[in-house]
Amino acid sequence: MAGENARLAVLIDADNASSASIQELLAEVAKFGTATVKRAFGDWTTNNLHGWKQHLHRHAIQPIQQFAYTSGKNSTDSAFIIDAMDLLYAGNLDGFCLVSSDSDFTRLATRLREAGKVVYGFGERKTPEPFIAACDRFFFLEVLRQPATDEAAPRVADLPDLEEIIRHALEETARENGWARLGAVGGHIGKRHTSFDPRNYGFAKLSNLVRAQKYLEVGEVTDVSGSPHLQVRLKS
């Protein structure tokens, strides 16, 4: 994953993404690096993007004009992809943040990762699974709009079964004594389920989520440097 000094491009399919989450989205991006490029693609001559216009100057997002040349054809997608590839070949970026719920960007995400770039996806829960899986991490905009409070109810519908995900991760990461480092568990889950996020299940942190699971036992261990770490195992 990109580090805190990573240079990131935030590319927004304004025709397909709501402006309601832009502030929370950029705050999430800031956790992974600096958004050195921020562009929003769409036909800005229409009224469809009126909601976006007030956010462009406020967040220093560059609007990229793309006329709809033919009815029924999405010219914005083509401009989005061309700009992404131009930025890739310029070689000045460490990663890309693709903001859309459109499966048309699946191949783009795959191509960027093939080139060694980290790809973060942002879209609504309706986003097709192929695009979600093509990203290193994927974040649901519905969740970003609602700060997580540690409640038991999931924030997002139709999520993968949490217990099944955790049990499988423990099977793969547990030591002989049955305990597994929480960081290792979270890392394994993230590799298999790119959209996994404790906030999807109503918890601010992974540690809070596992503590709420009745079938898990959570403990603390100190490493050789004296730093404490959480570990987790299935209750016997």
N, C-alpha and C positions, 0 to 999 in steps of 0.2 A: 504494500500500500504506500501511497505517497505520504511524505512527511509534512511537518508543519511549515517547512520552507518551500514546499512544492509549488510550482507555477501551474495554475489550472485555467482551462478555458470553460466558461459556462455558456453553453449554446442552447437557446430556448426556442422551441417550436411554438410561437405565440398563437398560431392558429389552432393548436391542439392542447394548450396548457393554460390553466387559469392564473390570473395575476394575484389571486387572493393569498397565495402562499409565498410570494416572492421574498418577503423579508425573512421568514423562517427558513426558506430554502437557502438563501445566501448565508445565513447564520450557520446552517449545517455544513455548507461548503467550506466555511472558514475553519472548521475543525480539521480539515484535511490539507489545507494549504491556502495560497493567496489566489484569488480570482483575478488574474492579470488580463484576461479577455472576457468580456461580457457582451453577448450579442443576442438580440431577439429578432427572429425571422417572421415575416408576414406581409400581407398587403395592407400597409398603413393608410392607404387612401380610402379604405372602407370603414364603416362604423362598427364592424365586428370586433375590432381591437381597441375600442374606446377605453375599456377598463385598464388596458396596459399602459396607455400613454402617460398617465400621471406618475407611473413608477419609473419611467425611463430615466429622467433627469435625477430623480431622487436617489437612485441606486447606480447611476453612471452606466446604464446599459445602452449599448449602441443599437438603434433600430436598423435592421437591414431590409430594405424595400424589395419585395418580390411580387410583381404583378401576376395575376391569374390569367395566363395567356389563353387558356382553353377551359371551357366549363367542364367540371368533373375531373380535372387533372390538378394535382397538388404540386404547383411549382415551388412552393416553399420548401418541401422536402428536398428537392434537388439542390436548391441554393444552400440549404443547411449542410448537406453532405459534401458539396464542393468546398465550402468554407472550412469544414472540419478537416478535409484532406489537405487543403492548402496549409492550414495551421500545423498539421502533422509533419508535412515535409519541410516546413520552416525550421523545425527542430528546436523551438524555444520553450516547449511545454513539457511538463511531466505527466499531465493527465487531463481528462476531459469530463465535464459534467453535462450529460445529455438530458434535457428537460422535455419530455414528451410522453404521451401514453400510446404512441403509434408504433406498431410492430415493424413499420418500414425502416426503422433505424437499427434493427437487429444486426444486419450485416455490417453496418458502420461500426457498432460497438465491438463486434468480433474482430474487424480489421484493425481497429485502434489497439486492441489488446494484443493482437499478433505482432504489432510494431513495438510492443513493450510498454505501452502507455496504460496507466490505470484508468478505469472508466467507472464513474458513478452515475447511476441512472436515477431520475426523479420522475414520477408519474402517479396517476391515480390508480386505485385498486383494479380498475378495469383493464389496465395494461396487460397485453398478452404475455403469457409465460415465456415465449422464446426471447423477447426483448429483455425481460427481467433476468433470465438465465445468462444472457450474453454479457451482462455487466459484472464488474467485480463486486459491487455493492449496489443495492437498489432500495430507494426510500419512497414510501407512499406519502403523497402530499397531504392526504387526509389526516395522517398521524402528525405531521409537522405542524399542522394548523392547530392541533390540540395538545398542549403540554401534558406529558404523561404524569398522572398521579397514580400512586400504587393501589390500583383497584384490581379486583380479580377478573372483571369483564374485559374481553378483548376489544381493542379499538377498531379493528378491521375485521370484516366478515370473511368467511371462507378461507381461513388460514390453515396451514398444515397442522396436523395434530402435534401439540407441544410435547406431550409425554413421549411420543414415538421418536421425535427429533432428539430429545435429551437422552433417552435411553440408548439410542444408537451412538450418539457422540461419546457417552460414557464407556460403551463397549470398546470403542476405538482408542480411547485416550487413558483409560484407567490403568493404574499400576497394579502389581500383584496383590496388594492389600485392598484393592477395590476403590481407592481414592484417586481422584483426578484433579489436576489444577483447573480452577475455573477458567483461567485464560485459555488453556488448551481446549477445553470444552467449547468455549465460545468461538475460538478460531476454527475448530473443526466444523461447527454448525455453519459458520459464515461461508466456508468453502463449498459446502453442499447446498446451502439455501441462501442465495445472494440477497434475498429480500428479508432475511431474518433480522428482527430488531425487537428488543424487549418492549419498546413502546407500542408495537403492534398488539401486544397482549396486555397493555395497560400498566406497564412498569417502566420507571425511569431508567433503571439499571439492570443488568443481567444478575447481579448479586441479589437484588430485591426479588427478582422473578424466581430464582431457584429456591430462595428461602420460603417462598409461598407455596411451593410444591410439597404436598404431604408425603410423597414417596421418596423424597430426597433428604439427605443429611448433609449439613454444611458445617465445615470446621475451618480453623485457621492454622497455618503452618508457617514457620519462620525459616527462610533460606539461610545459606552460609554467610550472607552479607548482613544478616539481621533484619531483613525486610519481611514484613508479614504478607502472606498470600492466602487467598481463600481456596479451599478445596471442597469437592463435593463427591458424594457416592450415593448409591441406592440404599435405602433402608432395608435391613434384613428382616 
